[in-house]
């Protein structure tokens, strides 16, 4: 058995496997169409769906089976993340009098809120 024979047998094996896979896919697709049609017929009989909606339903199911959605392995976020870079300057650190003023203002707002809740 020469190299040519091995290559030829490998090619025949590949063609045979592809043919078998095609037959199996066709069988499964026919089975899916049959099941979808039965479900659609039941829904039409119960008045839950019109015959036109049933036809579209079956076609949609078969199309989804033939063309499954491609999922990306790297999901991308809807928007890029925003990154804030802070410098540790003394100018960005509030002075103690500013902090005291903020505390006083928060206390006033808390008192006002408490008063509003009580009324």
N, CA, C and O atoms as a GROMACS GRO file, in nm:
protein
  476
    1UNK      N    1   0.086  -0.116   0.000
    1UNK     CA    2   0.000   0.000   0.000
    1UNK      C    3   0.091   0.123   0.000
    1UNK      O    4   0.171   0.144   0.091
    2UNK      N    5   0.076   0.202  -0.105
    2UNK     CA    6   0.161   0.319  -0.120
    2UNK      C    7   0.097   0.442  -0.059
    2UNK      O    8  -0.015   0.438  -0.008
    3UNK      N    9   0.169   0.550  -0.065
    3UNK     CA   10   0.123   0.677  -0.012
    3UNK      C   11  -0.002   0.726  -0.087
    3UNK      O   12  -0.092   0.784  -0.028
    4UNK      N   13  -0.005   0.702  -0.217
    4UNK     CA   14  -0.120   0.741  -0.297
    4UNK      C   15  -0.246   0.670  -0.252
    4UNK      O   16  -0.353   0.731  -0.247
    5UNK      N   17  -0.235   0.540  -0.219
    5UNK     CA   18  -0.351   0.463  -0.171
    5UNK      C   19  -0.402   0.518  -0.038
    5UNK      O   20  -0.523   0.526  -0.015
    6UNK      N   21  -0.309   0.554   0.051
    6UNK     CA   22  -0.348   0.608   0.182
    6UNK      C   23  -0.420   0.742   0.165
    6UNK      O   24  -0.522   0.767   0.229
    7UNK      N   25  -0.367   0.826   0.079
    7UNK     CA   26  -0.429   0.956   0.054
    7UNK      C   27  -0.568   0.936  -0.006
    7UNK      O   28  -0.663   1.004   0.032
    8UNK      N   29  -0.579   0.842  -0.100
    8UNK     CA   30  -0.708   0.816  -0.164
    8UNK      C   31  -0.810   0.765  -0.062
    8UNK      O   32  -0.925   0.809  -0.062
    9UNK      N   33  -0.769   0.673   0.025
    9UNK     CA   34  -0.859   0.619   0.127
    9UNK      C   35  -0.899   0.728   0.226
    9UNK      O   36  -1.014   0.733   0.270
   10UNK      N   37  -0.806   0.814   0.262
   10UNK     CA   38  -0.837   0.924   0.353
   10UNK      C   39  -0.939   1.018   0.290
   10UNK      O   40  -1.030   1.068   0.356
   11UNK      N   41  -0.922   1.043   0.158
   11UNK     CA   42  -1.016   1.129   0.088
   11UNK      C   43  -1.155   1.064   0.084
   11UNK      O   44  -1.255   1.132   0.108
   12UNK      N   45  -1.161   0.936   0.054
   12UNK     CA   46  -1.289   0.865   0.052
   12UNK      C   47  -1.353   0.866   0.191
   12UNK      O   48  -1.475   0.883   0.203
   13UNK      N   49  -1.273   0.849   0.295
   13UNK     CA   50  -1.324   0.852   0.431
   13UNK      C   51  -1.383   0.989   0.461
   13UNK      O   52  -1.492   0.998   0.518
   14UNK      N   53  -1.314   1.096   0.423
   14UNK     CA   54  -1.364   1.232   0.445
   14UNK      C   55  -1.494   1.256   0.372
   14UNK      O   56  -1.587   1.314   0.428
   15UNK      N   57  -1.501   1.212   0.245
   15UNK     CA   58  -1.624   1.230   0.166
   15UNK      C   59  -1.737   1.148   0.228
   15UNK      O   60  -1.851   1.195   0.233
   16UNK      N   61  -1.708   1.029   0.273
   16UNK     CA   62  -1.810   0.944   0.336
   16UNK      C   63  -1.863   1.006   0.465
   16UNK      O   64  -1.983   1.005   0.489
   17UNK      N   65  -1.772   1.059   0.548
   17UNK     CA   66  -1.814   1.122   0.672
   17UNK      C   67  -1.898   1.247   0.646
   17UNK      O   68  -1.998   1.272   0.714
   18UNK      N   69  -1.858   1.325   0.547
   18UNK     CA   70  -1.934   1.445   0.512
   18UNK      C   71  -2.073   1.407   0.462
   18UNK      O   72  -2.172   1.472   0.497
   19UNK      N   73  -2.080   1.303   0.383
   19UNK     CA   74  -2.208   1.257   0.330
   19UNK      C   75  -2.298   1.207   0.444
   19UNK      O   76  -2.417   1.238   0.448
   20UNK      N   77  -2.241   1.131   0.536
   20UNK     CA   78  -2.317   1.080   0.650
   20UNK      C   79  -2.366   1.195   0.737
   20UNK      O   80  -2.481   1.195   0.781
   21UNK      N   81  -2.280   1.292   0.762
   21UNK     CA   82  -2.319   1.407   0.844
   21UNK      C   83  -2.432   1.485   0.776
   21UNK      O   84  -2.525   1.531   0.842
   22UNK      N   85  -2.423   1.499   0.645
   22UNK     CA   86  -2.529   1.568   0.569
   22UNK      C   87  -2.661   1.495   0.579
   22UNK      O   88  -2.766   1.558   0.595
   23UNK      N   89  -2.657   1.362   0.570
   23UNK     CA   90  -2.780   1.283   0.581
   23UNK      C   91  -2.843   1.296   0.720
   23UNK      O   92  -2.964   1.311   0.734
   24UNK      N   93  -2.758   1.289   0.822
   24UNK     CA   94  -2.807   1.301   0.960
   24UNK      C   95  -2.867   1.440   0.982
   24UNK      O   96  -2.972   1.452   1.046
   25UNK      N   97  -2.803   1.543   0.931
   25UNK     CA   98  -2.854   1.680   0.947
   25UNK      C   99  -2.989   1.694   0.877
   25UNK      O  100  -3.080   1.759   0.928
   26UNK      N  101  -3.001   1.634   0.759
   26UNK     CA  102  -3.126   1.641   0.684
   26UNK      C  103  -3.237   1.570   0.761
   26UNK      O  104  -3.350   1.618   0.766
   27UNK      N  105  -3.204   1.455   0.820
   27UNK     CA  106  -3.303   1.380   0.899
   27UNK      C  107  -3.349   1.462   1.019
   27UNK      O  108  -3.469   1.471   1.047
   28UNK      N  109  -3.255   1.520   1.090
   28UNK     CA  110  -3.288   1.600   1.209
   28UNK      C  111  -3.370   1.723   1.171
   28UNK      O  112  -3.462   1.762   1.243
   29UNK      N  113  -3.336   1.783   1.060
   29UNK     CA  114  -3.410   1.901   1.014
   29UNK      C  115  -3.553   1.864   0.978
   29UNK      O  116  -3.647   1.938   1.009
   30UNK      N  117  -3.570   1.751   0.913
   30UNK     CA  118  -3.705   1.704   0.877
   30UNK      C  119  -3.785   1.672   1.004
   30UNK      O  120  -3.904   1.701   1.012
   31UNK      N  121  -3.718   1.613   1.103
   31UNK     CA  122  -3.784   1.582   1.230
   31UNK      C  123  -3.825   1.711   1.302
   31UNK      O  124  -3.935   1.720   1.357
   32UNK      N  125  -3.738   1.809   1.302
   32UNK     CA  126  -3.770   1.938   1.364
   32UNK      C  127  -3.888   2.004   1.293
   32UNK      O  128  -3.978   2.055   1.359
   33UNK      N  129  -3.886   2.002   1.160
   33UNK     CA  130  -3.996   2.063   1.084
   33UNK      C  131  -4.127   1.992   1.119
   33UNK      O  132  -4.230   2.058   1.136
   34UNK      N  133  -4.124   1.860   1.129
   34UNK     CA  134  -4.244   1.784   1.160
   34UNK      C  135  -4.298   1.821   1.299
   34UNK      O  136  -4.418   1.842   1.316
   35UNK      N  137  -4.209   1.829   1.399
   35UNK     CA  138  -4.251   1.862   1.535
   35UNK      C  139  -4.304   2.006   1.542
   35UNK      O  140  -4.405   2.032   1.608
   36UNK      N  141  -4.235   2.097   1.475
   36UNK     CA  142  -4.281   2.237   1.474
   36UNK      C  143  -4.416   2.248   1.406
   36UNK      O  144  -4.501   2.325   1.450
   37UNK      N  145  -4.437   2.172   1.299
   37UNK     CA  146  -4.565   2.175   1.228
   37UNK      C  147  -4.676   2.120   1.316
   37UNK      O  148  -4.787   2.175   1.316
   38UNK      N  149  -4.649   2.012   1.391
   38UNK     CA  150  -4.750   1.956   1.481
   38UNK      C  151  -4.789   2.058   1.588
   38UNK      O  152  -4.907   2.076   1.618
   39UNK      N  153  -4.689   2.125   1.645
   39UNK     CA  154  -4.715   2.227   1.747
   39UNK      C  155  -4.796   2.342   1.688
   39UNK      O  156  -4.892   2.389   1.750
   40UNK      N  157  -4.758   2.386   1.571
   40UNK     CA  158  -4.829   2.496   1.505
   40UNK      C  159  -4.973   2.455   1.474
   40UNK      O  160  -5.066   2.534   1.492
   41UNK      N  161  -4.992   2.332   1.426
   41UNK     CA  162  -5.128   2.284   1.396
   41UNK      C  163  -5.215   2.282   1.521
   41UNK      O  164  -5.333   2.318   1.516
   42UNK      N  165  -5.157   2.240   1.634
   42UNK     CA  166  -5.232   2.238   1.760
   42UNK      C  167  -5.271   2.380   1.801
   42UNK      O  168  -5.383   2.403   1.848
   43UNK      N  169  -5.181   2.474   1.784
   43UNK     CA  170  -5.209   2.612   1.822
   43UNK      C  171  -5.315   2.674   1.730
   43UNK      O  172  -5.398   2.753   1.776
   44UNK      N  173  -5.313   2.638   1.603
   44UNK     CA  174  -5.415   2.686   1.509
   44UNK      C  175  -5.550   2.628   1.549
   44UNK      O  176  -5.652   2.697   1.547
   45UNK      N  177  -5.551   2.499   1.584
   45UNK     CA  178  -5.676   2.432   1.622
   45UNK      C  179  -5.736   2.496   1.747
   45UNK      O  180  -5.858   2.502   1.761
   46UNK      N  181  -5.652   2.542   1.839
   46UNK     CA  182  -5.701   2.606   1.961
   46UNK      C  183  -5.730   2.755   1.941
   46UNK      O  184  -5.779   2.822   2.032
   47UNK      N  185  -5.701   2.805   1.823
   47UNK     CA  186  -5.728   2.946   1.794
   47UNK      C  187  -5.623   3.040   1.848
   47UNK      O  188  -5.646   3.161   1.854
   48UNK      N  189  -5.508   2.988   1.889
   48UNK     CA  190  -5.402   3.072   1.944
   48UNK      C  191  -5.313   3.133   1.837
   48UNK      O  192  -5.232   3.221   1.864
   49UNK      N  193  -5.331   3.084   1.712
   49UNK     CA  194  -5.243   3.128   1.604
   49UNK      C  195  -5.318   3.113   1.472
   49UNK      O  196  -5.396   3.019   1.455
   50UNK      N  197  -5.295   3.205   1.379
   50UNK     CA  198  -5.357   3.192   1.248
   50UNK      C  199  -5.271   3.098   1.163
   50UNK      O  200  -5.158   3.066   1.199
   51UNK      N  201  -5.327   3.054   1.050
   51UNK     CA  202  -5.250   2.963   0.964
   51UNK      C  203  -5.126   3.032   0.908
   51UNK      O  204  -5.022   2.968   0.890
   52UNK      N  205  -5.135   3.162   0.880
   52UNK     CA  206  -5.020   3.237   0.830
   52UNK      C  207  -4.911   3.247   0.938
   52UNK      O  208  -4.792   3.231   0.910
   53UNK      N  209  -4.954   3.272   1.062
   53UNK     CA  210  -4.858   3.278   1.173
   53UNK      C  211  -4.794   3.141   1.195
   53UNK      O  212  -4.676   3.132   1.228
   54UNK      N  213  -4.871   3.036   1.177
   54UNK     CA  214  -4.819   2.901   1.194
   54UNK      C  215  -4.713   2.870   1.088
   54UNK      O  216  -4.610   2.811   1.118
   55UNK      N  217  -4.740   2.911   0.964
   55UNK     CA  218  -4.643   2.888   0.857
   55UNK      C  219  -4.513   2.963   0.887
   55UNK      O  220  -4.404   2.908   0.871
   56UNK      N  221  -4.525   3.089   0.930
   56UNK     CA  222  -4.406   3.168   0.962
   56UNK      C  223  -4.331   3.107   1.080
   56UNK      O  224  -4.208   3.106   1.081
   57UNK      N  225  -4.406   3.057   1.180
   57UNK     CA  226  -4.346   2.994   1.297
   57UNK      C  227  -4.260   2.874   1.257
   57UNK      O  228  -4.146   2.860   1.301
   58UNK      N  229  -4.316   2.788   1.173
   58UNK     CA  230  -4.242   2.669   1.129
   58UNK      C  231  -4.118   2.710   1.049
   58UNK      O  232  -4.010   2.656   1.071
   59UNK      N  233  -4.135   2.804   0.957
   59UNK     CA  234  -4.021   2.850   0.877
   59UNK      C  235  -3.912   2.911   0.965
   59UNK      O  236  -3.794   2.888   0.943
   60UNK      N  237  -3.954   2.988   1.065
   60UNK     CA  238  -3.858   3.051   1.156
   60UNK      C  239  -3.781   2.946   1.236
   60UNK      O  240  -3.659   2.957   1.253
   61UNK      N  241  -3.851   2.845   1.284
   61UNK     CA  242  -3.786   2.739   1.361
   61UNK      C  243  -3.683   2.665   1.275
   61UNK      O  244  -3.572   2.637   1.321
   62UNK      N  245  -3.719   2.635   1.152
   62UNK     CA  246  -3.627   2.564   1.063
   62UNK      C  247  -3.507   2.653   1.030
   62UNK      O  248  -3.393   2.606   1.029
   63UNK      N  249  -3.532   2.781   1.004
   63UNK     CA  250  -3.421   2.873   0.974
   63UNK      C  251  -3.326   2.886   1.092
   63UNK      O  252  -3.204   2.891   1.074
   64UNK      N  253  -3.383   2.892   1.213
   64UNK     CA  254  -3.298   2.902   1.332
   64UNK      C  255  -3.213   2.776   1.349
   64UNK      O  256  -3.098   2.783   1.392
   65UNK      N  257  -3.270   2.661   1.315
   65UNK     CA  258  -3.194   2.537   1.327
   65UNK      C  259  -3.084   2.530   1.222
   65UNK      O  260  -2.975   2.478   1.249
   66UNK      N  261  -3.111   2.583   1.102
   66UNK     CA  262  -3.010   2.580   0.996
   66UNK      C  263  -2.902   2.682   1.018
   66UNK      O  264  -2.786   2.659   0.982
   67UNK      N  265  -2.936   2.796   1.076
   67UNK     CA  266  -2.840   2.905   1.094
   67UNK      C  267  -2.836   2.946   1.241
   67UNK      O  268  -2.890   3.051   1.276
   68UNK      N  269  -2.772   2.867   1.327
   68UNK     CA  270  -2.768   2.904   1.468
   68UNK      C  271  -2.688   3.033   1.485
   68UNK      O  272  -2.595   3.059   1.409
   69UNK      N  273  -2.724   3.113   1.586
   69UNK     CA  274  -2.652   3.239   1.607
   69UNK      C  275  -2.507   3.212   1.646
   69UNK      O  276  -2.477   3.117   1.718
   70UNK      N  277  -2.419   3.297   1.597
   70UNK     CA  278  -2.277   3.284   1.627
   70UNK      C  279  -2.250   3.364   1.754
   70UNK      O  280  -2.279   3.483   1.762
   71UNK      N  281  -2.194   3.296   1.853
   71UNK     CA  282  -2.164   3.364   1.979
   71UNK      C  283  -2.015   3.397   1.982
   71UNK      O  284  -1.930   3.314   1.951
   72UNK      N  285  -1.988   3.517   2.020
   72UNK     CA  286  -1.850   3.561   2.032
   72UNK      C  287  -1.794   3.511   2.164
   72UNK      O  288  -1.862   3.516   2.266
   73UNK      N  289  -1.672   3.463   2.162
   73UNK     CA  290  -1.610   3.415   2.285
   73UNK      C  291  -1.563   3.531   2.371
   73UNK      O  292  -1.536   3.512   2.490
   74UNK      N  293  -1.553   3.650   2.313
   74UNK     CA  294  -1.509   3.768   2.386
   74UNK      C  295  -1.620   3.872   2.382
   74UNK      O  296  -1.622   3.957   2.293
   75UNK      N  297  -1.712   3.866   2.479
   75UNK     CA  298  -1.822   3.963   2.476
   75UNK      C  299  -1.769   4.105   2.493
   75UNK      O  300  -1.688   4.132   2.582
   76UNK      N  301  -1.816   4.194   2.407
   76UNK     CA  302  -1.771   4.332   2.413
   76UNK      C  303  -1.872   4.414   2.491
   76UNK      O  304  -1.993   4.395   2.474
   77UNK      N  305  -1.826   4.503   2.576
   77UNK     CA  306  -1.920   4.587   2.649
   77UNK      C  307  -1.989   4.684   2.554
   77UNK      O  308  -1.936   4.717   2.448
   78UNK      N  309  -2.107   4.731   2.594
   78UNK     CA  310  -2.183   4.823   2.511
   78UNK      C  311  -2.108   4.954   2.491
   78UNK      O  312  -2.110   5.011   2.381
   79UNK      N  313  -2.042   5.001   2.593
   79UNK     CA  314  -1.964   5.125   2.584
   79UNK      C  315  -1.827   5.100   2.646
   79UNK      O  316  -1.812   5.015   2.733
   80UNK      N  317  -1.729   5.175   2.600
   80UNK     CA  318  -1.598   5.162   2.664
   80UNK      C  319  -1.604   5.213   2.808
   80UNK      O  320  -1.675   5.308   2.838
   81UNK      N  321  -1.529   5.150   2.893
   81UNK     CA  322  -1.523   5.194   3.032
   81UNK      C  323  -1.452   5.326   3.041
   81UNK      O  324  -1.353   5.349   2.970
   82UNK      N  325  -1.500   5.413   3.126
   82UNK     CA  326  -1.435   5.541   3.148
   82UNK      C  327  -1.336   5.525   3.261
   82UNK      O  328  -1.366   5.466   3.365
   83UNK      N  329  -1.218   5.577   3.240
   83UNK     CA  330  -1.113   5.569   3.341
   83UNK      C  331  -1.080   5.710   3.385
   83UNK      O  332  -1.052   5.797   3.303
   84UNK      N  333  -1.082   5.732   3.515
   84UNK     CA  334  -1.050   5.863   3.570
   84UNK      C  335  -0.913   5.854   3.634
   84UNK      O  336  -0.888   5.770   3.720
   85UNK      N  337  -0.826   5.942   3.592
   85UNK     CA  338  -0.690   5.945   3.647
   85UNK      C  339  -0.681   6.062   3.743
   85UNK      O  340  -0.705   6.177   3.706
   86UNK      N  341  -0.647   6.032   3.865
   86UNK     CA  342  -0.637   6.136   3.967
   86UNK      C  343  -0.490   6.160   4.001
   86UNK      O  344  -0.412   6.066   4.020
   87UNK      N  345  -0.457   6.285   4.008
   87UNK     CA  346  -0.324   6.321   4.055
   87UNK      C  347  -0.332   6.345   4.205
   87UNK      O  348  -0.433   6.394   4.256
   88UNK      N  349  -0.228   6.311   4.272
   88UNK     CA  350  -0.228   6.333   4.416
   88UNK      C  351  -0.161   6.468   4.445
   88UNK      O  352  -0.057   6.475   4.510
   89UNK      N  353  -0.225   6.572   4.396
   89UNK     CA  354  -0.178   6.708   4.423
   89UNK      C  355  -0.240   6.756   4.552
   89UNK      O  356  -0.348   6.711   4.592
   90UNK      N  357  -0.173   6.848   4.616
   90UNK     CA  358  -0.229   6.909   4.734
   90UNK      C  359  -0.349   6.996   4.697
   90UNK      O  360  -0.437   7.019   4.779
   91UNK      N  361  -0.351   7.043   4.572
   91UNK     CA  362  -0.460   7.130   4.529
   91UNK      C  363  -0.594   7.056   4.524
   91UNK      O  364  -0.699   7.119   4.533
   92UNK      N  365  -0.592   6.924   4.510
   92UNK     CA  366  -0.716   6.849   4.503
   92UNK      C  367  -0.764   6.802   4.639
   92UNK      O  368  -0.878   6.757   4.652
   93UNK      N  369  -0.682   6.810   4.738
   93UNK     CA  370  -0.721   6.771   4.872
   93UNK      C  371  -0.790   6.891   4.936
   93UNK      O  372  -0.730   6.998   4.947
   94UNK      N  373  -0.915   6.875   4.980
   94UNK     CA  374  -0.985   6.989   5.038
   94UNK      C  375  -0.918   7.034   5.167
   94UNK      O  376  -0.867   6.954   5.245
   95UNK      N  377  -0.921   7.162   5.187
   95UNK     CA  378  -0.866   7.216   5.310
   95UNK      C  379  -0.959   7.183   5.425
   95UNK      O  380  -1.077   7.155   5.403
   96UNK      N  381  -0.909   7.187   5.543
   96UNK     CA  382  -0.989   7.149   5.659
   96UNK      C  383  -1.110   7.240   5.677
   96UNK      O  384  -1.215   7.194   5.722
   97UNK      N  385  -1.098   7.369   5.641
   97UNK     CA  386  -1.215   7.458   5.655
   97UNK      C  387  -1.324   7.419   5.555
   97UNK      O  388  -1.443   7.432   5.584
   98UNK      N  389  -1.284   7.369   5.435
   98UNK     CA  390  -1.383   7.322   5.338
   98UNK      C  391  -1.454   7.197   5.389
   98UNK      O  392  -1.575   7.181   5.372
   99UNK      N  393  -1.378   7.109   5.452
   99UNK     CA  394  -1.435   6.986   5.507
   99UNK      C  395  -1.532   7.021   5.619
   99UNK      O  396  -1.641   6.965   5.627
  100UNK      N  397  -1.493   7.112   5.703
  100UNK     CA  398  -1.582   7.154   5.812
  100UNK      C  399  -1.711   7.214   5.757
  100UNK      O  400  -1.819   7.186   5.809
  101UNK      N  401  -1.701   7.296   5.653
  101UNK     CA  402  -1.818   7.358   5.591
  101UNK      C  403  -1.910   7.250   5.532
  101UNK      O  404  -2.032   7.258   5.544
  102UNK      N  405  -1.850   7.149   5.467
  102UNK     CA  406  -1.930   7.039   5.410
  102UNK      C  407  -2.001   6.962   5.519
  102UNK      O  408  -2.118   6.927   5.504
  103UNK      N  409  -1.934   6.935   5.629
  103UNK     CA  410  -1.996   6.863   5.740
  103UNK      C  411  -2.113   6.943   5.796
  103UNK      O  412  -2.220   6.888   5.823
  104UNK      N  413  -2.093   7.074   5.814
  104UNK     CA  414  -2.198   7.159   5.865
  104UNK      C  415  -2.319   7.156   5.772
  104UNK      O  416  -2.433   7.149   5.818
  105UNK      N  417  -2.295   7.162   5.643
  105UNK     CA  418  -2.404   7.161   5.544
  105UNK      C  419  -2.479   7.028   5.546
  105UNK      O  420  -2.602   7.026   5.536
  106UNK      N  421  -2.407   6.918   5.558
  106UNK     CA  422  -2.471   6.786   5.565
  106UNK      C  423  -2.558   6.777   5.689
  106UNK      O  424  -2.670   6.724   5.683
  107UNK      N  425  -2.509   6.828   5.802
  107UNK     CA  426  -2.588   6.826   5.926
  107UNK      C  427  -2.716   6.908   5.909
  107UNK      O  428  -2.822   6.866   5.954
  108UNK      N  429  -2.705   7.025   5.845
  108UNK     CA  430  -2.824   7.107   5.820
  108UNK      C  431  -2.925   7.032   5.734
  108UNK      O  432  -3.045   7.033   5.762
  109UNK      N  433  -2.877   6.968   5.630
  109UNK     CA  434  -2.967   6.894   5.541
  109UNK      C  435  -3.032   6.776   5.613
  109UNK      O  436  -3.149   6.746   5.591
  110UNK      N  437  -2.956   6.710   5.701
  110UNK     CA  438  -3.013   6.599   5.777
  110UNK      C  439  -3.123   6.649   5.870
  110UNK      O  440  -3.227   6.585   5.884
  111UNK      N  441  -3.100   6.764   5.935
  111UNK     CA  442  -3.202   6.821   6.024
  111UNK      C  443  -3.327   6.858   5.944
  111UNK      O  444  -3.440   6.833   5.987
  112UNK      N  445  -3.306   6.919   5.826
  112UNK     CA  446  -3.419   6.958   5.742
  112UNK      C  447  -3.499   6.836   5.698
  112UNK      O  448  -3.622   6.838   5.697
  113UNK      N  449  -3.429   6.729   5.661
  113UNK     CA  450  -3.494   6.605   5.620
  113UNK      C  451  -3.574   6.546   5.735
  113UNK      O  452  -3.688   6.501   5.716
  114UNK      N  453  -3.517   6.546   5.853
  114UNK     CA  454  -3.585   6.493   5.971
  114UNK      C  455  -3.711   6.575   5.998
  114UNK      O  456  -3.816   6.519   6.030
  115UNK      N  457  -3.699   6.707   5.986
  115UNK     CA  458  -3.814   6.794   6.008
  115UNK      C  459  -3.925   6.766   5.906
  115UNK      O  460  -4.043   6.761   5.942
  116UNK      N  461  -3.888   6.746   5.780
  116UNK     CA  462  -3.986   6.718   5.675
  116UNK      C  463  -4.054   6.583   5.698
  116UNK      O  464  -4.173   6.568   5.671
  117UNK      N  465  -3.980   6.488   5.746
  117UNK     CA  466  -4.039   6.354   5.773
  117UNK      C  467  -4.139   6.360   5.887
  117UNK      O  468  -4.241   6.291   5.884
  118UNK      N  469  -4.109   6.442   5.987
  118UNK     CA  470  -4.198   6.452   6.103
  118UNK      C  471  -4.327   6.526   6.070
  118UNK      O  472  -4.428   6.504   6.138
  119UNK      N  473  -4.328   6.613   5.971
  119UNK     CA  474  -4.448   6.690   5.936
  119UNK      C  475  -4.534   6.619   5.840
  119UNK      O  476  -4.639   6.672   5.801
   0.00000   0.00000   0.00000
